[in-house]
Amino acid sequence: MTDNGGKSADDKPTVTLPGMVEKIIPSQGPSEPEKAQIAVQSADDLYREIRIENTLQDAAGNAVSLKKGAEVDVTIEAEVESTTPKKYPKDGESAPPEEKE
């Protein structure tokens, strides 16, 4: 178990984005793992794809791999100290829905 100073993972700011496995990239040798290329659907076009090692764990702790076409969630998580409050423009410019009048 990791000591995180008494804070739970729920205390960290997060965003979860939908993604889809575009392709599986085979291993190029024994030292190179198989990779899954994931398209993050709401990312900018030039930065949409990420590649990760194609090894996950199921609920029982068994190693599993993603399949091409699989829908996935990509979660970005940061320490509170690594973030700043978002400042929104005034005079009718875009603001989050809960702040719009």
C-alpha positions in Angstrom: 0.0 0.0 0.0 1.3 3.5 -0.9 1.3 6.3 1.7 -0.2 9.4 0.1 -0.1 11.6 3.2 -3.6 10.6 4.4 -5.3 11.8 1.2 -7.3 9.5 -1.0 -7.1 9.4 -4.7 -10.5 11.0 -4.8 -8.9 14.2 -3.5 -6.9 14.7 -6.7 -8.3 16.8 -9.6 -9.2 14.5 -12.5 -10.7 14.5 -15.9 -11.8 11.3 -17.8 -12.0 11.4 -21.6 -13.4 8.8 -23.9 -11.1 6.9 -26.2 -10.9 4.0 -28.6 -8.2 1.5 -29.4 -7.2 2.3 -33.0 -4.6 -0.4 -33.4 -2.5 -3.0 -31.7 1.3 -2.6 -32.4 3.0 -6.0 -32.1 6.2 -6.4 -30.1 9.4 -5.8 -32.1 11.4 -8.2 -30.0 11.7 -9.7 -26.5 12.6 -6.3 -24.9 9.8 -4.4 -26.6 6.2 -5.0 -25.3 3.1 -5.0 -27.4 1.5 -1.5 -27.5 -2.1 -0.3 -27.9 -2.6 3.0 -29.8 -5.6 4.9 -28.2 -7.3 7.8 -29.9 -8.5 10.3 -27.2 -11.6 11.6 -28.9 -11.8 15.1 -27.4 -8.0 15.9 -27.9 -6.6 18.2 -30.6 -6.1 16.4 -33.9 -2.2 16.5 -33.7 -2.2 15.1 -30.2 -5.0 12.6 -30.3 -3.1 9.3 -30.2 -1.3 7.9 -27.3 0.5 4.5 -27.1 0.7 2.5 -24.0 1.9 -1.0 -23.1 -1.0 -3.3 -23.9 -1.1 -5.0 -20.5 -3.9 -4.3 -18.0 -5.2 -6.3 -14.9 -8.7 -7.5 -14.5 -10.6 -7.6 -11.2 -8.9 -10.9 -10.3 -5.4 -9.5 -10.9 -5.0 -11.5 -14.2 -3.1 -9.9 -17.1 -5.3 -8.9 -20.0 -4.9 -7.0 -23.3 -7.0 -4.5 -25.1 -8.6 -5.4 -28.4 -8.7 -3.2 -31.5 -11.9 -1.1 -31.5 -12.3 -1.3 -27.7 -13.9 1.7 -26.1 -11.8 3.0 -23.1 -11.7 5.8 -20.6 -8.5 7.8 -20.3 -8.2 9.4 -16.9 -5.8 12.3 -16.2 -5.0 12.8 -12.5 -2.8 15.4 -10.8 -1.7 16.3 -7.3 -3.6 19.3 -5.9 -0.3 21.1 -5.5 0.2 20.8 -9.3 -2.9 22.7 -10.3 -4.2 26.2 -10.1 -7.8 27.6 -10.0 -9.2 28.1 -13.5 -9.9 31.8 -14.2 -12.7 32.5 -16.7 -13.1 35.6 -18.8 -15.7 38.2 -18.0 -18.3 40.0 -20.2 -20.2 37.0 -21.5 -17.3 34.9 -22.7 -17.3 31.2 -22.2 -17.6 29.9 -18.6 -18.5 26.6 -17.2 -22.3 25.9 -17.2 -22.7 26.2 -13.4 -21.2 29.7 -13.5 -23.3 31.1 -16.5 -26.3 33.2 -15.6 
